[in-house]
Amino acid sequence: MRIIVVDDSVLLREGIASLLERAGHDVVAQLGDATDLASVVDQHEPELVVLDIRMPPTHTTEGLEAAVALRASRSDVAVMLLSQHIETRYALDLIADGASGVGYLLKDRVADVEDFLGSLDRVAAGDTAIDPQVVTKLVGRERRNNPLDRLTDREREVLSLMAEGHSNGSLAETLVLNQRTIETHVSNIFSKLDLPPELEVHRRVQAVLTYLTNVAS
């Protein structure tokens, strides 16, 4: 996979790039800020961009703004945001238009190398990967007329884990249920959220987006 890494911390940027290269990926560019990200993406045509949310000059939302702009112009390029802070609106801003191929992980939780690399693979494949702590914070802020109210407690639990990036096999292992039961729960979720079979390729992503959007205020 061709990847661009954007972070103002040289040590972190180099560390991520080294990790990705050891895993067999091609880090085609490294940037210390997001100023030239659009042009560098056009030049190198990556499948994935990994970038920090807070970068120069103000260290507030430069990375987020660059990610949103990139997804608006190049929806074919997946984006993985990294942050030291839980800012729920960042995740919501990025998925506000129903985008797939996006992720949001906390830096201090990117300790399991295999899990991190797996999250990157899922995002690059068009799925989502949202940090469990971010999902937990979103869960406590519900909306009225919430489509999630149609789900049972177990179905909401399954959907919450789906938002973290769990596959059906991982769901079965985590919840100590058999694969058939998980498939039934997932099918019920799709049905209750009005996601028709003709959207089969994207139903899982759309279900996660519905969840993330409706657990935030």
Secondary structure, DSSP 8 states (H G I E B T S, - for coil): -EEEEE-S-HHHHHHHHHHHHHTT-EEEEEESSSTTHHHHHHHH--SEEEEESS-TTTTSSHHHHHHHHHHHH-TTSEEEEEESS--HHHHHHHHTT---SEEEEEGGGTT-HHHHHHHHHHHHTT-EEE-HHHHHHHHTS--SS-GGGGS-HHHHHHHHHHHTT--HHHHHHHHT--HHHHHHHHHHHHHHTT--GGGTTTHHHHHHHHHHHHT--
